[in-house]
Amino acid sequence: MIRVYLVAGELSGDLLGAGLMRALKALHPDIAFRGVGGPRMQAEGLDSQIPLERLAIMGLVEVVRHLPALFGFRARLREDALAWQADIMVGIDYPDFNLRLARQLRATGMKTVHYVSPSVWAWRQGRVKGIRASVDRMLTFLPFEASFYRAHQVPVTFVGHPLAEELPLEDDREAARDKLGLSETARVLAVLPGSRRQEIAFNAPTFRDAVALLRQRDPELQVVIPAANTQRRDELAALGMDQASGFTVLDGLAWMAMTAADAVLLTSGTAALEAMLCHRPMVVAYRHGQVTHWMAQRLVKTPWISLPNLIAQEEIVPELIQDAATPEALAETLWPMLEHQAERQQIGERFRALHRQLQCGASERAARAVLEVVEHG
C-alpha cells in the first residue's frame, strides 16, 4: 500500500486535491490518504487531521495574529506524517505553510511533491533555493513555470491547468448571450475591474470613463460586469456602474459574461487566463498606489503581468499599467477589438492554441508524477 500525506490549506486546494486523489486511486487502487483537506478530499477518502478552515487564513494582519497556531499545526502535521509512515507528502498550493513542512519532512528522508507553483518566477526569485531544498518534484500549471524551474535545477513536471479542462474549446457565444438576456447583434463588452476593494477603487472609475468614450462611438454598446460579490457590487453602484446607468451587473458568472462578449476589459490575475480560455480579445489595465507601483517595478522580474502573455512568451494582450491606463487609451485599444470581427477571430484562434497547450489532463498527469516520485525518487 502507498501512503500519501496531502495538505491543502484553502478551498481551491480542496478541489485540486480531490481530483488528484481520484486520479491516484484509478492508477493505483491500493492507496491510503491522510493529512488536511476539505469536504471534497474527505469524500475521496482523506483522513483529515485538522479542519481546513483552521489553515485558511488570509491577509497579513490575520496571518501574523495566527502565527503561533500555524506553527503548532505544522509541528503537529510533521509528527503525524512521520508516525503514519507516509511514503510521500504532497503540498497543494498554500506555499508558505506547505513548503516549510515539506522541507522538514524531506530532511527525514520522506519524498515530497508540491502541486501549484508559487509566483517565484515573477518576484523574490531567491526563494527557488528554498524550494529546491524542499521538494523532490514541483508540479506546475503553466509551461513557462516549468522552464523556470528547469533553469534553476528543480525537478519539475508541467501538468496543464484544470481550468483548461473545465472550459470548452468550442465556446457558444449565442447561448451565453441568450442566458444573460443580451442582444444577439449588439457589440458587447465584459468589464472586470477587480475582486478586491482597492482594485475597484483604483480601476473602476477609469473603466467607467472608458466605457463612456466607447459609447460615444457606439451608443448601442452593451456592457456586462460580473461582480465578485455583493460588496463589490455595492461599490460599483456607488461609482455609477449599475443597471440604472446602463450596465448589466451579474452576481459572479464571469465565464459566461466573457463568453457572451466581443471583448473584455479587465485587471490582471486569473481573470486574464479565464478570458484567454474563453477565446476573447482583451485589454489588461491596472492602476494601484504609487508606492505599490514603485515597489512592483523593482521586485517584478517578468516583462509582462498577464498570464496569456507569459504563457505565449510574447505580447498578445495589450497591457496598460498605471499612468498608461487612461480612459482614452483603454477606449482606443478596445475599439478595434469590438469593431473588427476578423481581428477577434485571429486572436481567438491564437487563444485556442494556447488552450490546447494547457488542456492535458492535469489531475492524471499530477498523479503519475506523484507515483513516479514514490517509486523512483
C-alpha positions as CSV (number, residue, x, y, z in Angstrom):
1,M,0.0,0.0,0.0
2,I,1.1,3.5,-0.8
3,R,0.5,6.1,1.9
4,V,0.0,9.7,0.6
5,Y,0.0,12.6,3.1
6,L,-1.9,15.5,1.4
7,V,-2.1,19.0,2.8
8,A,-4.5,21.6,1.3
9,G,-4.8,25.0,3.0
10,E,-7.7,26.6,1.0
11,L,-10.9,25.6,-0.7
12,S,-9.3,25.9,-4.1
13,G,-6.7,23.3,-2.9
14,D,-9.5,21.0,-1.7
15,L,-10.9,20.9,-5.3
16,L,-7.5,20.2,-6.8
17,G,-6.7,17.6,-4.1
18,A,-10.0,15.7,-4.8
19,G,-9.1,15.5,-8.5
20,L,-5.6,14.3,-7.7
21,M,-6.9,11.6,-5.3
22,R,-9.4,10.3,-7.9
23,A,-6.6,10.0,-10.4
24,L,-4.3,8.3,-7.9
25,K,-6.9,5.7,-7.0
26,A,-7.6,5.0,-10.7
27,L,-3.9,4.4,-11.3
28,H,-3.1,2.6,-8.0
29,P,-6.1,1.3,-6.1
30,D,-4.0,0.1,-3.1
31,I,-3.5,3.6,-1.7
32,A,-4.4,5.5,1.5
33,F,-4.7,9.2,2.2
34,R,-4.2,11.3,5.3
35,G,-3.4,14.9,6.1
36,V,-5.6,18.1,5.7
37,G,-8.4,18.7,3.3
38,G,-11.9,19.9,3.0
39,P,-15.2,18.1,2.2
40,R,-14.3,17.1,-1.4
41,M,-11.0,15.5,-0.3
42,Q,-12.7,13.8,2.6
43,A,-15.3,12.4,0.2
44,E,-12.5,10.8,-1.8
45,G,-11.1,9.1,1.3
46,L,-8.9,11.6,3.1
47,D,-8.5,11.1,6.9
48,S,-8.2,14.8,7.7
49,Q,-6.4,15.7,10.9
50,I,-7.2,19.4,11.1
51,P,-10.3,21.3,9.7
52,L,-9.2,23.0,6.5
53,E,-10.7,26.3,7.6
54,R,-8.2,26.4,10.5
55,L,-5.4,26.8,8.0
56,A,-7.2,29.1,5.5
57,I,-6.1,32.4,6.9
58,M,-5.9,35.4,4.6
59,G,-4.3,38.8,5.0
60,L,-1.0,39.9,6.6
61,V,-2.6,41.0,9.9
62,E,-4.6,37.8,10.2
63,V,-1.6,35.6,9.4
64,V,0.6,37.4,12.0
65,R,-2.1,37.1,14.6
66,H,-2.4,33.3,13.9
67,L,1.3,32.5,13.6
68,P,1.6,30.6,16.9
69,A,-1.4,28.4,15.8
70,L,0.1,27.9,12.3
71,F,3.5,26.9,13.8
72,G,1.7,24.5,16.1
73,F,-0.3,22.9,13.2
74,R,2.9,22.5,11.2
75,A,4.6,20.7,14.1
76,R,1.6,18.5,14.6
77,L,1.3,17.5,11.0
78,R,5.0,16.8,10.8
79,E,4.8,14.4,13.7
80,D,1.6,12.9,12.3
81,A,3.0,12.2,8.9
82,L,6.1,10.5,10.4
83,A,4.1,8.4,12.8
84,W,1.8,7.3,10.0
85,Q,4.9,6.4,8.0
86,A,3.8,8.2,4.9
87,D,5.6,7.4,1.7
88,I,5.2,10.9,0.3
89,M,3.9,14.3,1.3
90,V,2.0,16.3,-1.3
91,G,1.5,20.0,-0.5
92,I,-1.3,21.6,-2.5
93,D,-0.8,25.3,-3.1
94,Y,-0.6,27.2,0.2
95,P,3.2,27.5,-0.3
96,D,4.4,29.4,2.8
97,F,3.0,26.7,5.0
98,N,3.4,23.7,2.8
99,L,7.0,24.2,1.5
100,R,8.3,24.6,5.1
101,L,6.5,21.5,6.1
102,A,7.9,19.7,3.1
103,R,11.4,20.8,3.9
104,Q,11.1,19.4,7.4
105,L,9.8,16.1,6.2
106,R,12.2,15.8,3.3
107,A,15.1,16.2,5.9
108,T,13.8,12.9,7.5
109,G,14.0,11.1,4.1
110,M,10.3,11.4,3.2
111,K,9.6,12.1,-0.5
112,T,7.8,15.4,-1.1
113,V,5.9,17.0,-4.0
114,H,4.4,20.5,-4.3
115,Y,1.3,20.9,-6.5
116,V,0.8,24.5,-7.9
117,S,3.9,26.7,-8.1
118,P,4.1,29.9,-6.1
119,S,4.8,33.0,-8.3
120,V,8.5,32.7,-7.6
121,W,9.3,33.3,-11.3
122,A,7.8,36.8,-11.0
123,W,9.3,38.2,-7.8
124,R,11.5,37.1,-4.9
125,Q,13.2,34.6,-7.2
126,G,15.7,33.8,-4.5
127,R,13.0,31.7,-2.9
128,V,13.8,29.0,-5.5
129,K,16.8,27.9,-3.4
130,G,14.5,27.0,-0.6
131,I,12.1,25.2,-3.0
132,R,15.0,23.2,-4.3
133,A,15.7,22.0,-0.8
134,S,12.1,21.3,0.0
135,V,10.7,19.2,-2.9
136,D,11.6,16.1,-4.9
137,R,9.2,17.4,-7.6
138,M,7.3,20.6,-8.4
139,L,4.1,20.3,-10.4
140,T,3.2,23.4,-12.4
141,F,0.0,24.5,-14.2
142,L,1.9,26.6,-16.8
143,P,4.7,25.7,-19.2
144,F,6.8,28.8,-18.5
145,E,6.8,27.9,-14.8
146,A,8.4,24.5,-15.7
147,S,11.0,26.3,-17.8
148,F,11.9,28.5,-14.9
149,Y,12.4,25.5,-12.5
150,R,14.5,23.6,-15.0
151,A,16.8,26.6,-15.3
152,H,17.2,26.5,-11.6
153,Q,17.8,22.7,-11.3
154,V,14.5,22.0,-9.6
155,P,12.8,18.7,-10.8
156,V,9.5,19.7,-12.3
157,T,6.5,18.3,-14.3
158,F,4.2,20.6,-16.2
159,V,0.7,19.0,-15.7
160,G,-1.6,21.5,-17.5
161,H,-4.2,23.7,-16.0
162,P,-7.5,22.4,-14.5
163,L,-9.4,25.5,-15.8
164,A,-8.5,24.4,-19.3
165,E,-10.3,21.2,-18.7
166,E,-13.4,22.9,-17.4
167,L,-13.9,25.4,-20.3
168,P,-14.7,24.0,-23.7
169,L,-12.5,24.6,-26.8
170,E,-15.6,25.5,-28.7
171,D,-17.4,28.3,-26.9
172,D,-21.1,29.2,-27.5
173,R,-21.4,33.0,-27.6
174,E,-25.1,32.9,-28.7
175,A,-26.1,30.6,-25.8
176,A,-24.3,32.8,-23.3
177,R,-26.0,35.9,-24.6
178,D,-29.4,34.2,-24.5
179,K,-28.9,33.2,-20.9
180,L,-27.8,36.7,-19.9
181,G,-30.6,38.5,-21.9
182,L,-28.1,40.3,-24.2
183,S,-28.7,41.3,-27.8
184,E,-27.6,38.8,-30.4
185,T,-26.4,41.6,-32.7
186,A,-25.1,44.4,-30.5
187,R,-21.5,44.8,-29.6
188,V,-20.9,43.5,-26.0
189,L,-18.0,44.4,-23.7
190,A,-17.3,42.5,-20.5
191,V,-15.7,44.6,-17.8
192,L,-14.0,43.1,-14.7
193,P,-12.5,45.8,-12.6
194,G,-11.2,43.5,-9.9
195,S,-12.3,41.3,-7.0
196,R,-10.8,43.4,-4.1
197,R,-12.0,46.7,-2.7
198,Q,-8.7,48.5,-3.5
199,E,-8.8,47.2,-7.1
200,I,-12.3,48.6,-7.5
201,A,-11.2,52.0,-6.0
202,F,-8.2,52.4,-8.3
203,N,-9.5,50.9,-11.5
204,A,-13.3,51.1,-11.8
205,P,-13.6,54.9,-12.4
206,T,-11.1,54.6,-15.3
207,F,-13.0,51.6,-16.7
208,R,-16.3,53.5,-16.4
209,D,-14.9,56.5,-18.2
210,A,-13.5,54.3,-21.0
211,V,-17.0,52.8,-21.4
212,A,-18.4,56.3,-21.8
213,L,-15.9,57.1,-24.6
214,L,-16.8,53.8,-26.3
215,R,-20.5,54.6,-26.2
216,Q,-19.8,57.9,-28.0
217,R,-18.7,55.7,-30.9
218,D,-21.5,53.1,-30.4
219,P,-24.5,54.2,-28.3
220,E,-25.9,50.6,-28.5
221,L,-22.8,49.1,-26.8
222,Q,-23.9,46.6,-24.1
223,V,-21.6,46.3,-21.1
224,V,-21.8,43.4,-18.6
225,I,-20.0,43.3,-15.3
226,P,-19.7,40.1,-13.3
227,A,-19.4,41.4,-9.7
228,A,-17.2,39.2,-7.5
229,N,-19.6,39.6,-4.5
230,T,-22.3,41.8,-3.1
231,Q,-19.8,44.2,-1.5
232,R,-18.1,44.8,-4.9
233,R,-21.5,45.2,-6.5
234,D,-22.4,48.0,-4.0
235,E,-19.0,49.7,-4.5
236,L,-19.6,49.6,-8.3
237,A,-23.1,51.1,-7.9
238,A,-21.7,53.9,-5.8
239,L,-19.4,54.7,-8.8
240,G,-22.3,54.8,-11.2
241,M,-21.7,51.3,-12.6
242,D,-25.2,49.7,-12.1
243,Q,-28.3,48.8,-14.0
244,A,-29.6,52.4,-13.8
245,S,-26.5,53.6,-15.6
246,G,-26.8,51.1,-18.5
247,F,-24.6,48.3,-17.1
248,T,-25.7,44.7,-16.8
249,V,-24.4,43.7,-13.4
250,L,-24.2,40.0,-12.6
251,D,-23.6,38.1,-9.4
252,G,-20.5,36.1,-10.5
253,L,-20.9,34.3,-13.8
254,A,-17.5,35.7,-15.1
255,W,-17.0,32.9,-17.6
256,M,-20.5,33.3,-19.0
257,A,-20.0,37.1,-19.3
258,M,-16.7,36.7,-21.1
259,T,-18.1,34.1,-23.4
260,A,-21.0,36.4,-24.3
261,A,-18.7,39.3,-25.0
262,D,-16.9,40.5,-28.1
263,A,-14.0,41.9,-26.0
264,V,-13.0,42.1,-22.3
265,L,-11.5,44.9,-20.2
266,L,-10.0,43.6,-17.0
267,T,-7.4,43.9,-14.3
268,S,-4.8,41.1,-14.3
269,G,-4.8,37.8,-12.4
270,T,-6.8,34.7,-13.0
271,A,-9.4,36.7,-14.9
272,A,-7.0,37.2,-17.8
273,L,-6.4,33.4,-18.0
274,E,-10.2,32.8,-18.0
275,A,-10.7,35.3,-20.8
276,M,-8.0,33.6,-22.8
277,L,-9.8,30.2,-22.2
278,C,-13.0,31.9,-23.4
279,H,-11.0,32.9,-26.5
280,R,-11.9,36.6,-26.2
281,P,-9.6,39.5,-27.1
282,M,-8.9,41.6,-24.0
283,V,-7.1,44.6,-22.7
284,V,-5.4,44.3,-19.3
285,A,-5.3,47.5,-17.4
286,Y,-4.1,48.0,-13.8
287,R,-3.7,51.0,-11.5
288,H,-2.6,50.9,-7.9
289,G,-1.0,53.2,-5.3
290,Q,2.2,55.0,-6.3
291,V,4.2,53.3,-3.5
292,T,3.0,49.9,-4.6
293,H,3.8,50.7,-8.2
294,W,7.3,51.8,-7.3
295,M,7.9,48.6,-5.3
296,A,6.4,46.4,-8.1
297,Q,8.7,48.0,-10.7
298,R,11.7,46.9,-8.6
299,L,10.5,43.5,-7.5
300,V,8.7,42.0,-10.5
301,K,11.1,40.3,-12.9
302,T,8.8,39.4,-15.8
303,P,8.3,41.6,-18.9
304,W,4.5,41.2,-18.7
305,I,2.0,40.9,-15.9
306,S,-0.8,39.0,-17.7
307,L,-0.8,35.2,-17.9
308,P,-1.7,35.0,-21.6
309,N,1.4,36.9,-22.5
310,L,3.6,34.9,-20.1
311,I,2.2,31.6,-21.5
312,A,2.8,32.8,-25.1
313,Q,6.1,34.4,-24.2
314,E,5.1,37.4,-26.4
315,E,2.7,40.3,-26.1
316,I,-0.7,39.1,-27.5
317,V,-2.7,41.1,-24.9
318,P,-2.2,44.9,-24.6
319,E,-1.2,45.8,-21.1
320,L,-1.8,49.4,-19.9
321,I,-0.3,49.9,-16.5
322,Q,-0.6,52.8,-14.0
323,D,-0.3,56.2,-15.9
324,A,-0.7,54.4,-19.3
325,A,-4.2,53.2,-18.2
326,T,-6.2,56.3,-19.1
327,P,-9.8,56.2,-20.3
328,E,-8.7,57.5,-23.7
329,A,-6.0,54.8,-24.1
330,L,-8.4,52.0,-23.0
331,A,-11.1,53.1,-25.4
332,E,-8.7,53.5,-28.3
333,T,-7.2,50.0,-27.7
334,L,-10.5,48.3,-27.2
335,W,-12.4,49.8,-30.2
336,P,-10.7,47.7,-32.9
337,M,-11.5,44.5,-31.0
338,L,-15.1,45.5,-30.8
339,E,-15.4,46.7,-34.3
340,H,-13.5,44.2,-36.4
341,Q,-14.7,40.5,-36.4
342,A,-11.5,39.4,-38.3
343,E,-9.3,40.7,-35.5
344,R,-11.5,38.9,-32.9
345,Q,-11.3,35.6,-34.9
346,Q,-7.5,35.9,-35.3
347,I,-6.9,36.4,-31.6
348,G,-9.5,33.7,-30.7
349,E,-7.6,31.1,-32.7
350,R,-4.4,32.0,-31.1
351,F,-6.0,31.6,-27.7
352,R,-7.5,28.2,-28.7
353,A,-4.0,27.0,-29.5
354,L,-2.8,28.1,-26.0
355,H,-5.9,26.5,-24.5
356,R,-5.0,23.2,-26.2
357,Q,-1.5,23.5,-24.8
358,L,-2.9,23.7,-21.2
359,Q,-5.6,21.1,-21.7
360,C,-3.6,17.9,-21.0
361,G,-5.4,16.1,-18.1
362,A,-3.8,17.9,-15.1
363,S,-5.1,15.5,-12.4
364,E,-3.9,12.4,-14.2
365,R,-0.5,13.9,-15.0
366,A,-0.1,15.1,-11.5
367,A,-1.0,11.6,-10.2
368,R,1.5,9.9,-12.5
369,A,4.2,12.3,-11.3
370,V,3.4,11.6,-7.6
371,L,3.6,7.8,-8.2
372,E,6.9,8.2,-10.2
373,V,8.4,10.1,-7.2
374,V,7.3,7.4,-4.8
375,E,8.7,4.6,-7.0
376,H,11.9,6.2,-8.4
377,G,12.5,9.4,-6.4
